[in-house]
Amino acid sequence: MTNFSFLLKTLVFCLAIGFFGTASAQKKLHYNSKGELSKADYQALLKSKKYQAVSAFDTVSTKPLLVYAIYIKNKKLGILNDSGIEVTPALYDGIEGMNIGYTTVMFGFHENFPVKIGKKYGLISNLGKVILPMEYDYIRGLEKKSIKRKHKKEAVVDSIIIAQKGDQEHYFSPKGKLLKKKTDPSLNESIEVVEDNRYNYSSDRTPKEQAEITPHGTINKKLENGYAIVSGKVDGKNFRQGLVHLPSNELILPLEYNYLIQSQPDKLIGIKDKAYTIMDYKGNLLLPDVYEGIEGFNKVYKIKKGGKTALYSNDLKPLTEFVFDYFGSSGPDFMIAKIANKFGVVDSQGKEIVPFVHQRIEGYFKRYGSGFAFFKTINDRLETLIDTNGKLLTAEAYEEITPECTIEEHSPYGEMTMPIDHDYDAKNNHYFIVRKENKYGLLSNDFKPLVPIEYDYLEKSYHKDFVIVGKLNSKRGKDLSLLNIATNTTILPYSYYHFKYLGGTYFMIYQNGQMAVCNFKGEIIIPLDKHTDFSDRYYYDTIYRGLNRIDGRKRYYLIDYQGTQIDMRVN
């Protein structure tokens, strides 16, 4: 399923490739870089072969070069090569060895495919030869753990085949030979196994260091140039900390501090009975006063005195007066702060970036970067966005502004999924949800109007191109539909109460105790049917290139890349 374009180019230069028997004389089918036939060729193939549907073509082996699709006939699956030759007849209810998840492996392709008829499994080779009969409850392969890089995407990877029947497991070679017991994966001699030491850790580990004791106390932390913070009991009661020069065994600072904190390689913050000082390793006070708090943060010191805080540089030069009442979210370059009940933003030199006129400021950090992406200001319950230079990003104020990437969402595979955090990701944020006068709309990523503010209800869907919108209904609360963001049009009537993105181009939809599936055009492809709860749902999977599956407790559908849908239930 990878390197497909390269493999297609390889096909162009192959004058003759014998798949099996007379296949080399057969004219190859024409398909695009995704392995998809044109609509005309697709329809001609279905008509001539009496197929119900066919997947796109994809490479399943490079030595020999095999390019296969799955075809469906009479609700059974078979394998077709790209010359139109049937590698297997349409016998199977599942060809699990060709599933996307099963076949895409790090080092190569599977040489055998587990297949299923009814509830029983068998095994065929990638040339269609039967390796194991259809009599097992399940079949899986063990792959080699380490293969030389030169084999990448050329080697078959099965080393042992495990076939389960009842409570017993039977072990086979990839050629179908019964093994007396489970053997080493190197059984498959077609792959050269090499030792992989990337994740091996030496057992020669240094034992945990014993606590070092000096005549002045136990070493807590060693510092530069032979200095160390030590601790010991004073008056047989409380532990206190001091500073020792180890080479000379000289006690520089006596054991009278609650804590000594290294703030820079040559500076210590001393805390004694809630009083803070800052000194060098020789015990000299670097600031003449005693303070209510000293905190080293990135490029500055925050120093508190008389209930107010000032910023000092790392060389302890004052950057601001003692004016700040509070510091909120802070990054390497900016800090949200409060002066006299108003919030603003200053940079690492104490320079005002956002004036101190706001009732509240919230910062959005970059999710995969450093520092702030922008700030949200809140005044009289109205919100605006400001960049890190203090420039206004939004043309007007809103009752609510929320980046899409920070909102929890419905996962297609489970219940609600919270983002990694609530930080902002510029690459993966698709829009901002805004509210004004209790109506909702969207702003684009460059803070321009994207969807008019005219909806009573608006909720993120799991797919970036759609949102769930609603109209208030006095009897039922709200009626929902799906809105295509690009066209600003709803694809369904306002008559549903829940949606969930299913995967691919499909949504599950709910209405009056019934569940259905629609596509992105709003066409109901699986009709409404009763459900007991949200766990009674449909599941979506791409089982092969250009072939999708939707199944539930009662129904099972296959849909190919041309949109042909087959109800796979057997009557």
C-alpha positions in Angstrom: 0.0 0.0 0.0 3.0 2.2 0.0 5.4 3.3 -2.8 2.5 2.7 -5.1 3.5 5.4 -7.7 7.0 4.0 -7.9 5.6 0.5 -8.5 3.3 1.7 -11.2 6.2 3.3 -13.0 8.0 -0.1 -12.7 5.0 -1.6 -14.5 5.4 0.8 -17.4 9.0 -0.4 -18.1 8.2 -4.1 -17.7 7.7 -5.5 -21.2 6.4 -8.8 -20.1 5.6 -10.1 -16.6 4.3 -13.6 -16.2 1.9 -13.8 -13.4 1.0 -17.4 -13.9 0.6 -19.5 -17.0 -0.7 -17.5 -20.0 -1.3 -14.3 -18.0 1.7 -12.6 -19.6 -0.1 -12.5 -23.0 -3.1 -10.8 -21.5 -3.4 -7.0 -22.1 -3.1 -5.0 -18.9 -5.9 -2.9 -17.6 -5.5 0.9 -17.5 -5.7 2.6 -14.1 -4.6 5.9 -12.6 -1.9 6.5 -9.9 -4.5 5.4 -7.2 -5.1 2.1 -9.0 -8.6 3.2 -10.1 -10.1 2.3 -13.5 -11.9 5.0 -15.4 -15.6 4.9 -15.0 -16.1 3.5 -18.5 -13.5 0.8 -18.1 -14.9 0.0 -14.6 -18.4 -0.5 -16.0 -17.1 -2.5 -19.0 -15.2 -4.8 -16.6 -18.3 -5.3 -14.4 -20.5 -6.0 -17.4 -18.1 -8.4 -19.1 -17.3 -10.3 -15.9 -20.7 -10.0 -14.2 -19.0 -8.5 -11.1 -21.0 -6.6 -8.6 -18.1 -4.3 -7.6 -14.3 -4.2 -7.8 -11.7 -2.4 -5.6 -8.8 -0.4 -6.9 -5.5 -2.2 -7.9 -2.6 -2.2 -5.5 0.8 -4.0 -5.3 0.9 -7.0 -3.0 4.3 -8.3 -4.0 7.4 -7.0 -5.8 9.2 -10.3 -6.3 7.3 -11.4 -8.3 5.6 -8.2 -9.1 1.8 -8.7 -8.4 -0.8 -6.0 -8.7 -4.2 -7.2 -7.4 -7.7 -6.0 -6.8 -10.6 -7.6 -5.0 -13.7 -8.3 -7.0 -17.2 -9.2 -5.7 -19.5 -11.6 -7.5 -22.7 -13.1 -6.0 -21.7 -11.5 -2.7 -18.5 -13.4 -2.6 -14.9 -12.1 -2.8 -12.2 -13.1 -5.2 -8.8 -11.8 -6.3 -8.2 -10.2 -9.8 -4.8 -9.3 -11.3 -4.2 -6.2 -13.4 -4.5 -8.1 -16.6 -8.1 -9.0 -15.8 -7.2 -12.6 -14.8 -9.0 -14.1 -11.8 -6.3 -15.3 -9.4 -9.0 -17.0 -7.3 -12.7 -17.6 -8.0 -15.2 -15.6 -6.0 -15.4 -18.0 -3.1 -14.6 -16.0 0.0 -16.5 -14.0 2.6 -13.2 -12.4 3.6 -9.7 -12.1 2.2 -8.2 -10.9 5.4 -4.6 -11.2 4.2 -5.2 -8.4 1.7 -6.7 -6.1 4.3 -5.0 -2.7 4.5 -4.1 -3.2 8.2 -2.9 -6.8 7.7 -0.9 -6.2 4.5 0.9 -3.0 5.2 4.1 -4.0 7.1 7.4 -2.2 7.7 9.7 -4.5 5.8 7.7 -6.2 3.0 4.6 -8.0 1.8 2.8 -11.1 3.0 3.3 -14.2 0.8 0.2 -15.9 2.1 -3.4 -14.6 2.7 -5.7 -15.9 5.4 -9.2 -16.3 3.8 -12.6 -17.0 5.2 -15.7 -18.8 4.2 -18.5 -18.6 6.7 -16.9 -18.9 10.1 -13.9 -21.0 8.9 -10.5 -19.9 7.8 -8.0 -21.2 5.3 -4.7 -20.0 3.8 -3.8 -19.3 0.2 -0.5 -18.1 -1.4 -0.4 -14.8 -3.1 -0.5 -16.7 -6.4 -3.9 -18.2 -5.4 -2.6 -21.7 -4.4 -4.4 -23.3 -1.4 -1.9 -23.8 1.5 -4.3 -24.7 4.3 -7.9 -25.9 3.9 -10.9 -24.0 5.2 -11.2 -25.8 8.5 -9.7 -23.5 11.1 -11.3 -21.1 13.6 -8.6 -18.5 13.0 -5.3 -18.1 11.2 -2.5 -15.6 11.7 1.1 -15.3 10.8 4.2 -14.4 12.9 6.5 -12.0 11.2 10.2 -11.6 11.4 11.3 -9.1 13.9 14.4 -7.9 12.1 15.1 -7.9 8.4 18.1 -6.4 6.6 17.3 -3.0 5.0 18.1 -4.3 1.5 15.0 -6.4 1.8 12.7 -3.5 2.5 9.5 -3.9 0.4 10.9 -6.9 -1.4 10.7 -9.6 1.2 7.8 -11.8 2.3 7.4 -11.5 6.0 5.6 -14.5 7.3 7.8 -16.9 9.2 5.3 -19.1 11.1 1.7 -19.7 10.4 -0.5 -20.3 13.5 -3.8 -22.0 12.8 -6.3 -22.3 15.7 -8.8 -25.1 15.9 -10.8 -25.3 19.1 -8.4 -24.9 22.0 -5.4 -26.1 20.0 -2.9 -24.1 18.0 -1.2 -25.8 15.0 2.1 -24.4 13.6 2.9 -24.4 9.9 5.7 -23.2 7.7 4.7 -20.6 5.1 4.7 -23.5 2.6 2.1 -25.4 4.7 4.4 -27.9 6.3 3.1 -29.0 9.8 5.6 -28.3 12.5 5.9 -30.3 15.7 6.2 -27.2 17.8 6.4 -23.5 17.6 9.9 -22.7 16.2 12.2 -19.8 15.9 11.0 -17.1 13.4 14.2 -17.6 11.3 12.5 -20.8 9.9 11.6 -18.8 6.8 14.9 -18.9 4.9 13.7 -16.5 2.2 14.4 -13.7 4.6 17.8 -13.0 6.1 17.5 -12.2 9.8 20.1 -10.0 11.4 20.6 -9.0 15.1 18.9 -5.7 15.9 20.6 -4.0 18.8 18.7 -0.7 18.5 16.5 -1.4 21.5 18.9 -3.5 23.5 20.0 -1.9 26.8 23.2 -2.8 28.6 22.7 -4.8 31.8 25.8 -3.0 33.1 23.9 -0.3 34.9 25.4 2.0 37.5 23.8 1.1 40.9 21.8 3.9 42.5 24.3 6.2 44.2 24.4 6.1 47.9 23.8 9.4 49.7 27.1 11.3 50.2 27.7 12.6 53.7 30.0 15.4 54.7 30.9 16.6 58.1 28.4 19.5 57.5 25.5 17.4 56.3 24.2 15.1 53.6 24.7 16.3 50.0 21.4 17.2 48.3 22.7 18.6 45.1 26.2 19.1 43.6 26.8 22.4 41.9 29.5 23.8 39.7 33.2 24.2 40.8 33.0 21.8 43.7 30.1 23.4 45.6 27.2 21.4 47.0 23.9 22.1 48.8 23.8 20.0 52.0 21.1 19.4 54.6 21.0 18.2 58.1 19.0 18.5 61.4 19.3 21.6 63.5 18.8 21.2 67.2 17.9 17.6 66.6 14.5 18.7 65.1 14.2 20.4 61.7 16.2 19.9 58.6 17.9 22.9 57.2 20.1 23.5 54.2 23.5 25.1 53.7 26.3 25.4 51.1 29.6 23.6 51.2 32.8 23.9 49.1 33.7 20.2 48.9 37.5 20.4 48.0 38.2 22.6 51.0 35.4 21.2 53.2 34.5 24.9 53.9 30.9 25.7 55.1 30.0 28.7 53.0 26.4 29.1 54.1 25.4 27.7 57.5 22.5 25.2 57.9 19.8 27.8 58.5 17.8 27.9 55.3 14.5 26.2 54.7 15.6 25.8 51.1 18.5 26.8 48.8 17.5 26.9 45.1 20.0 27.1 42.3 18.5 29.8 39.9 21.6 30.1 37.6 25.0 28.5 37.5 26.4 31.1 39.9 23.4 32.2 41.9 21.3 30.8 44.8 17.9 31.8 46.1 17.8 31.4 49.9 14.5 31.0 51.7 14.6 31.4 55.5 11.3 31.7 57.5 9.4 33.0 54.4 12.1 35.7 53.7 13.9 35.4 50.3 17.4 36.5 49.5 19.7 35.9 46.5 23.4 35.3 46.7 26.5 34.0 45.0 28.4 30.8 45.9 30.6 32.8 48.2 27.6 33.8 50.3 27.6 37.4 49.1 24.2 39.0 48.9 23.5 40.1 45.3 20.5 42.3 46.3 20.7 44.3 49.5 17.2 43.7 50.7 15.1 40.7 51.9 12.0 40.0 49.8 8.6 38.3 50.0 9.4 36.1 47.0 12.1 35.5 44.4 11.4 33.3 41.4 13.8 32.8 38.4 11.7 32.4 35.3 13.2 32.0 31.8 15.0 35.3 31.1 14.0 37.2 34.2 13.5 37.2 38.0 10.1 37.9 39.5 10.8 39.6 42.8 8.1 40.5 45.3 8.1 43.3 47.8 5.3 45.0 49.7 2.7 42.8 48.0 3.9 43.9 44.5 6.1 42.2 42.0 8.9 43.7 39.8 10.9 42.1 37.0 14.7 42.0 37.2 17.1 40.8 34.5 19.3 37.7 35.0 22.1 40.0 36.1 19.7 41.5 38.7 19.1 44.9 37.1 15.6 46.2 37.6 13.4 46.1 34.4 10.2 47.4 36.0 9.0 49.0 39.2 7.2 46.9 41.8 3.8 47.3 40.2 2.5 43.8 39.3 -0.2 42.2 41.4 -0.3 38.9 39.6 1.3 36.9 36.8 -0.8 34.4 34.8 0.3 32.2 31.9 3.8 32.8 30.9 6.0 31.7 28.0 9.6 32.2 27.1 8.9 35.6 25.6 5.7 36.9 27.1 3.8 37.0 30.4 0.2 37.8 31.2 0.1 40.0 34.2 -2.2 42.1 36.3 -1.9 45.7 37.6 -4.7 47.3 39.7 -7.3 44.8 38.6 -6.6 45.1 34.9 -4.7 42.6 32.7 -2.1 43.1 30.1 0.9 41.4 28.5 4.6 42.2 28.9 7.6 40.7 27.1 10.7 39.3 28.8 12.2 42.8 29.2 9.1 44.0 31.0 7.9 46.0 28.0 4.2 46.4 27.6 2.8 44.5 24.6 -0.9 44.5 25.4 -2.0 47.5 27.5 -3.3 46.9 31.1 -6.9 47.8 30.3 -8.6 44.4 30.1 -10.8 42.6 32.5 -9.3 39.3 31.6 -6.7 37.8 29.2 -6.2 34.2 28.2 -3.3 32.9 26.3 -3.3 30.1 23.7 0.0 28.3 23.6 1.4 26.8 20.4 0.7 23.1 20.6 3.8 22.0 18.8 6.0 25.0 19.3 7.2 27.4 21.9 5.4 30.2 23.5 2.0 31.9 22.7 0.1 31.8 19.4 -2.2 34.7 20.4 -4.1 36.1 23.3 -7.9 36.3 24.0 -9.1 39.5 25.7 -12.4 39.5 27.6 -14.2 42.7 28.5 -17.9 43.0 29.5 -18.3 39.4 28.4 -17.1 40.2 24.8 -14.0 38.5 23.4 -11.4 39.5 20.9 -8.1 38.0 19.7 -4.8 39.8 19.7 -1.5 38.6 18.3 1.8 38.5 20.2 2.7 42.0 18.8 -0.5 43.4 20.3 -2.3 43.7 17.0 -6.0 43.0 16.9 -6.8 39.9 14.9 -10.6 39.9 15.0 -12.4 42.8 13.3 -15.1 42.8 16.0 -15.9 41.4 19.4 -17.9 38.2 20.0 -19.6 36.6 22.9 -17.5 33.6 22.4 -14.5 32.6 20.2 -13.2 29.1 20.2 -10.5 27.5 18.0 -11.8 24.3 16.5 -8.6 22.4 17.4 -9.2 22.9 21.1 -12.7 21.4 21.3 -13.3 17.8 22.3 -14.8 15.7 19.5 -16.5 12.5 18.6 -14.0 9.8 17.6 -15.3 7.5 14.9 -13.9 4.6 17.0 -15.3 5.4 20.4 -16.8 8.1 22.5 -15.6 11.7 23.1 -11.9 12.4 22.4 -10.2 15.3 24.1 -7.4 16.9 22.1 -3.9 16.4 23.5 -4.3 19.6 25.3 -6.1 22.9 24.8 -3.2 24.6 23.0 -3.5 26.0 19.5 -2.3 24.2 16.4 -2.2 26.5 13.4 -1.7 23.7 10.9 -4.6 21.6 12.1 -7.1 24.3 13.2 -9.8 24.5 10.5 -11.9 27.3 11.8 -13.0 29.4 14.8 -16.6 29.0 16.2 -18.0 32.4 17.2 -21.2 33.4 18.9 -22.9 36.8 18.8 -26.4 37.7 20.0 -26.8 34.0 20.7 -26.3 33.0 17.1 -23.4 31.0 15.8 -21.1 31.1 12.8 -17.5 30.5 11.8 -14.3 32.5 11.2 -11.6 31.2 8.9 -8.1 30.5 10.1 -7.1 34.1 9.0 -10.0 35.4 11.2 -12.3 36.4 8.3 -16.0 35.5 8.2 -16.4 31.9 6.9 -20.0 31.0 7.8 -22.5 33.7 8.6 -23.6 34.1 12.3 -27.1 32.9 11.8 -27.5 29.5 13.5 -29.2 28.8 16.8 -26.8 25.9 17.4 -23.4 25.0 16.0 -21.2 22.1 17.0 -17.9 20.7 15.7 -18.1 17.4 13.8 -15.2 15.0 13.5 -14.7 15.9 9.8 -13.1 19.3 9.0 -15.5 20.1 6.1 -18.7 19.8 8.1 -20.2 21.2 11.2 -23.5 20.3 13.0 -26.0 23.1 13.0 -29.4 23.4 14.6 -32.6 25.4 14.9 -34.3 25.7 18.2 -37.6 23.9 18.6 -39.9 24.6 21.5 -41.2 21.0 21.6 -38.0 19.0 21.0 -35.2 21.4 22.0 -33.4 21.6 18.7 -33.5 20.1 15.2 -30.1 19.4 13.7 -28.6 19.1 10.2 -25.1 18.9 8.7 -23.6 22.0 7.1 -21.0 21.9 4.3 -18.6 24.7 5.3 -17.3 25.3 1.8 -20.8 25.9 0.3 -22.6 27.1 3.5 -25.5 24.7 2.7 -27.1 22.0 4.8 -27.1 18.5 3.2 -30.0 17.2 5.2 -33.3 18.7 6.5 -33.4 20.0 10.0 -35.0 16.8 11.5 -32.2 14.9 13.3 -31.0 14.9 16.9 -27.5 13.5 16.6 -24.7 12.9 14.1 -21.4 11.0 14.3 -18.7 11.0 11.6 -18.3 7.4 10.6 -15.2 7.5 8.5 -14.5 7.9 4.8 -17.3 10.1 3.4 -20.1 8.9 5.7 -22.0 10.1 8.8 -24.2 8.1 11.1 -27.4 9.9 11.6 -30.1 9.5 14.3 -33.8 10.4 14.2 -36.6 9.4 16.5 -34.9 6.3 17.9 -33.7 5.2 14.4 -30.2 5.1 13.0 -29.0 5.5 9.4 -25.9 6.3 7.3 -25.6 9.2 4.8 -22.9 10.3 2.5 -21.4 13.7 2.1 -24.1 14.6 -0.4 -26.8 14.0 2.2 -28.0 10.8 0.4 -29.2 8.1 2.8 -27.3 5.1 1.7 -28.4 2.9 4.6 -32.0 3.5 5.6 -33.2 4.4 9.0 -33.6 1.4 11.3 -34.4 1.1 15.1 -31.5 1.1 17.5 -31.4 0.5 21.2 -28.6 2.9 22.1 -25.5 4.5 20.6 -23.5 1.3 21.0 -25.8 -0.3 18.5 -24.0 1.4 15.7 -22.3 1.0 12.4 -18.5 0.7 11.9 -16.4 1.8 9.0 -13.2 0.4 7.7 -11.1 0.7 4.5 -10.4 -3.0 3.9 -8.4 -2.6 0.7 -7.5 0.2 -1.7 -10.7 1.7 -3.0 -12.9 -0.8 -1.1 -14.7 0.2 2.1 -16.9 -1.7 4.5 -19.7 -0.5 6.7 -21.1 -3.0 9.1 -23.3 -3.2 12.2 -25.1 -5.8 14.1 -27.7 -6.4 11.4 -26.1 -5.3 8.2 -22.9 -5.5 6.2 -22.1 -3.4 3.2 -19.2 -3.1 0.8 -18.7 0.1 -1.2 -16.0 0.5 -3.9 -14.3 3.7 -5.2 -17.0 4.2 -7.8 -19.7 4.3 -5.1 -21.2 1.0 -6.0 -22.7 -0.4 -2.8 -23.5 -4.0 -2.1 -25.7 -5.3 0.8 -23.6 -8.4 1.8 -26.4 -10.0 3.9 -27.1 -13.5 2.8 -30.9 -14.1 2.6 
